[in-house]
Amino acid sequence: MKLYMVPLAPNPTKVMLYIAEREQLGTRMGIEQVVVNTVKGRHREPEHLARNPFGTVPTLELDDGTYLAESLAIIEYLEEKFPEDALLTGTAEERNRARDVERIIDLRLAGPMGAFGHLTNSPLGRPPDPEGAAEMEEKMQTPLDYLENLLSDSRPLLLGERVSIADCTLQASLQFVRYVEADVFGDRPLLRAWDERYRARPAAKAVLRW
Ligand SMILES: N[C@@H](CCC(=O)N[C@@H](CS)C(=O)NCC(=O)O)C(=O)O
């Protein structure tokens, strides 16, 4: 299998963190990672559009030559393909609580975080827009409070002792925020401590560059 990705971009990074976490647990997936340079516009060239008509990364090429184009579908495919030590384990309640938190992060936080980064200090050279950035910051407050509250029972990671897909998705967006030299935590010490703890994990050290 091949994972078409680009470092720094949140959606590929969440899959890369997931794969690295599974490798730390002993699963060898044998996935080759291939960079599609989005800064140079390679994701919009025919070669990548033939893999994924939406021109996005990540894209996973399966062994049968077909592709998956959505980061969560890629993760869930790998969970099913390599079920031993899968991250989504436990009871139906435990598995779907992890999915719930991951979806909340992806659907309520990742978008405003990415937009905030581009409106503040865009790596693509877009002009800063303080008003737009403030709007995005406002949108982040409820999901950030939700995560701070989740951590209030002293759990080390978002779903407890064991790493989850929610940790991967949140950290992937936070790397982008660090890259643009912003800080979105505000007065949320538990989230800040989680961030430090997560970044000290071997999987995070192997994947994160910022
Ligand atoms: N829903 C998709 C979103 C993928 C996505 O938008 N990826 C971004 C990088 S984080 C991308 O490829 N952007 C380039 C573009 O849309 O032109 C997923 O979860 O994989």
PDBQT file of the ligand as one rigid body, heavy atoms in Angstrom, charges set to zero:
ROOT
HETATM    1  N1  LIG A 301     -12.187  15.166   4.248  1.00  0.00    +0.000 N 
HETATM    2  C1  LIG A 301     -10.853  14.945   3.734  1.00  0.00    +0.000 C 
HETATM    3  C2  LIG A 301     -10.169  16.283   3.624  1.00  0.00    +0.000 C 
HETATM    4  C3  LIG A 301      -8.818  16.174   2.911  1.00  0.00    +0.000 C 
HETATM    5  C4  LIG A 301      -8.189  17.545   2.721  1.00  0.00    +0.000 C 
HETATM    6  O1  LIG A 301      -8.894  18.549   2.528  1.00  0.00    +0.000 OA
HETATM    7  N2  LIG A 301      -6.848  17.568   2.741  1.00  0.00    +0.000 N 
HETATM    8  C5  LIG A 301      -6.158  18.808   2.556  1.00  0.00    +0.000 C 
HETATM    9  C6  LIG A 301      -4.838  18.758   3.318  1.00  0.00    +0.000 C 
HETATM   10  S1  LIG A 301      -5.127  18.767   5.065  1.00  0.00    +0.000 SA
HETATM   11  C7  LIG A 301      -5.855  18.992   1.087  1.00  0.00    +0.000 C 
HETATM   12  O2  LIG A 301      -5.562  18.050   0.403  1.00  0.00    +0.000 OA
HETATM   13  N3  LIG A 301      -5.950  20.231   0.620  1.00  0.00    +0.000 N 
HETATM   14  C8  LIG A 301      -5.633  20.557  -0.723  1.00  0.00    +0.000 C 
HETATM   15  C9  LIG A 301      -6.817  21.080  -1.468  1.00  0.00    +0.000 C 
HETATM   16  O3  LIG A 301      -7.958  20.882  -1.031  1.00  0.00    +0.000 OA
HETATM   17  O4  LIG A 301      -6.597  21.695  -2.508  1.00  0.00    +0.000 OA
HETATM   18  C10 LIG A 301     -10.086  13.985   4.661  1.00  0.00    +0.000 C 
HETATM   19  O5  LIG A 301     -10.469  13.883   5.847  1.00  0.00    +0.000 OA
HETATM   20  O6  LIG A 301      -9.157  13.321   4.210  1.00  0.00    +0.000 OA
ENDROOT
TORSDOF 0
